Amino acid sequence: MPSLEMWLIAGRAVFLIFSFALAAVAFIRWRRATSAQTDKLLASHEVLLHRIADLEARIDATHVTLSKLGERLGRPQQTPAVPSAASTSPGYQIAIRLARSGAAREELVSKCGLSIHEAELVHRLHAPKQSTRQAGRNRSHAA
């Protein structure tokens, strides 16, 4: 019959084998978890690289657009410039003379090429006071 020392030595051997097996299983699981985590990080890294490449492409396109806009602003305009006051004065001068002589708004529009609102403004500012009073009376009688 085996002695107590032999049982203790056998118990220690079984415990050491069990501990070694448990450590091996834990190490294998730890390696698998680390490998899975590394794969996830690499996948997210790839997604980030694609997004950065897209952003770089957008930045390049924006840079090109801004440089084109800068070139357009740097060039002189091809559209005709707004006419100066001296070149538009004769039409207004004629409209003012016509309004002072008692011409109606419609006449200012047709003869001077003014808009309705411009003709009304010229008429209000330069028409004789009597004709504007009479026009106001005529409007009240017509209504």
C-alpha positions as CSV (number, residue, x, y, z in Angstrom):
1,M,0.0,0.0,0.0
2,P,1.4,3.4,-1.0
3,S,2.5,5.6,1.8
4,L,1.1,9.0,2.7
5,E,4.2,10.7,1.1
6,M,3.5,8.9,-2.1
7,W,-0.1,10.2,-2.1
8,L,1.0,13.7,-1.4
9,I,3.5,13.5,-4.3
10,A,0.8,12.1,-6.6
11,G,-1.6,14.9,-5.4
12,R,1.0,17.5,-6.1
13,A,1.6,16.1,-9.6
14,V,-2.1,16.0,-10.4
15,F,-2.4,19.6,-9.1
16,L,0.5,20.8,-11.2
17,I,-0.9,19.1,-14.3
18,F,-4.3,20.6,-13.7
19,S,-2.8,24.1,-13.1
20,F,-0.7,23.7,-16.3
21,A,-3.8,22.7,-18.3
22,L,-5.8,25.6,-16.8
23,A,-3.0,28.1,-17.6
24,A,-2.8,26.7,-21.2
25,V,-6.5,27.1,-21.8
26,A,-6.5,30.6,-20.3
27,F,-3.5,31.6,-22.5
28,I,-5.2,30.2,-25.6
29,R,-8.4,32.1,-24.9
30,W,-6.4,35.3,-24.2
31,R,-4.6,34.9,-27.6
32,R,-7.9,34.4,-29.4
33,A,-9.5,37.5,-27.7
34,T,-6.4,39.5,-28.5
35,S,-6.5,38.3,-32.1
36,A,-10.2,39.2,-32.5
37,Q,-9.6,42.6,-31.0
38,T,-6.7,43.2,-33.3
39,D,-8.9,42.3,-36.3
40,K,-11.6,44.7,-35.2
41,L,-9.0,47.5,-34.8
42,L,-7.6,46.8,-38.2
43,A,-11.1,46.9,-39.7
44,S,-11.9,50.2,-38.1
45,H,-8.5,51.5,-39.1
46,E,-9.3,50.6,-42.7
47,V,-12.6,52.4,-42.5
48,L,-10.9,55.5,-41.0
49,L,-8.3,55.4,-43.8
50,H,-11.1,55.4,-46.4
51,R,-12.8,58.3,-44.7
52,I,-9.6,60.3,-44.6
53,A,-9.0,59.6,-48.3
54,D,-12.6,60.8,-49.0
55,L,-12.0,63.9,-47.0
56,E,-8.7,64.6,-48.8
57,A,-10.5,64.3,-52.1
58,R,-13.2,66.7,-50.9
59,I,-10.5,69.2,-49.7
60,D,-8.7,68.9,-53.1
61,A,-12.0,69.6,-54.9
62,T,-12.8,72.5,-52.6
63,H,-9.3,73.9,-53.2
64,V,-9.8,73.7,-57.0
65,T,-13.2,75.4,-56.7
66,L,-11.7,78.2,-54.5
67,S,-8.8,78.8,-56.8
68,K,-11.3,79.1,-59.7
69,L,-13.4,81.5,-57.7
70,G,-10.2,83.5,-56.9
71,E,-9.3,83.6,-60.6
72,R,-12.8,84.9,-61.4
73,L,-12.5,87.6,-58.8
74,G,-9.1,88.5,-60.0
75,R,-10.2,88.9,-63.6
76,P,-12.0,92.1,-64.8
77,Q,-15.7,91.5,-65.2
78,Q,-16.9,90.7,-68.7
79,T,-20.4,92.0,-68.0
80,P,-21.2,95.6,-68.9
81,A,-20.6,98.0,-66.0
82,V,-23.5,99.9,-64.4
83,P,-24.0,103.1,-66.5
84,S,-22.8,106.2,-64.8
85,A,-25.0,109.0,-63.6
86,A,-23.9,111.2,-66.5
87,S,-25.1,108.7,-69.1
88,T,-28.5,108.2,-67.4
89,S,-29.1,111.8,-66.6
90,P,-30.5,112.9,-70.0
91,G,-33.5,110.4,-69.7
92,Y,-34.2,111.6,-66.2
93,Q,-33.7,115.2,-67.2
94,I,-36.3,114.8,-70.0
95,A,-38.6,113.1,-67.6
96,I,-38.2,115.9,-65.0
97,R,-39.0,118.5,-67.7
98,L,-42.0,116.6,-68.9
99,A,-43.2,116.2,-65.3
100,R,-42.8,119.9,-64.6
101,S,-44.8,120.6,-67.7
102,G,-47.6,118.4,-66.4
103,A,-47.1,115.1,-68.2
104,A,-48.8,112.1,-66.7
105,R,-46.9,109.1,-65.3
106,E,-47.8,106.9,-68.3
107,E,-46.4,109.5,-70.6
108,L,-43.1,109.5,-68.6
109,V,-43.0,105.7,-68.9
110,S,-43.6,105.6,-72.6
111,K,-41.4,108.6,-73.7
112,C,-38.5,108.3,-71.3
113,G,-38.3,104.5,-70.7
114,L,-38.8,104.8,-67.0
115,S,-40.4,102.1,-64.9
116,I,-43.8,102.8,-63.3
117,H,-42.2,103.3,-59.9
118,E,-39.5,105.7,-61.3
119,A,-42.1,107.6,-63.2
120,E,-44.3,108.0,-60.1
121,L,-41.3,109.2,-58.1
122,V,-40.3,111.8,-60.7
123,H,-43.9,112.8,-61.0
124,R,-44.3,113.3,-57.2
125,L,-41.0,115.2,-56.9
126,H,-41.2,117.4,-60.0
127,A,-44.9,117.8,-61.1
128,P,-46.5,121.1,-60.4
129,K,-48.4,121.1,-57.1
130,Q,-51.7,122.1,-58.8
131,S,-51.7,119.2,-61.2
132,T,-51.0,116.7,-58.4
133,R,-53.9,118.2,-56.4
134,Q,-56.2,118.1,-59.4
135,A,-55.1,114.4,-60.1
136,G,-56.0,113.6,-56.5
137,R,-59.4,115.3,-56.9
138,N,-60.0,113.4,-60.2
139,R,-59.1,110.1,-58.5
140,S,-61.6,110.8,-55.6
141,H,-64.3,111.8,-58.1
142,A,-63.6,108.7,-60.3
143,A,-64.0,106.4,-57.3
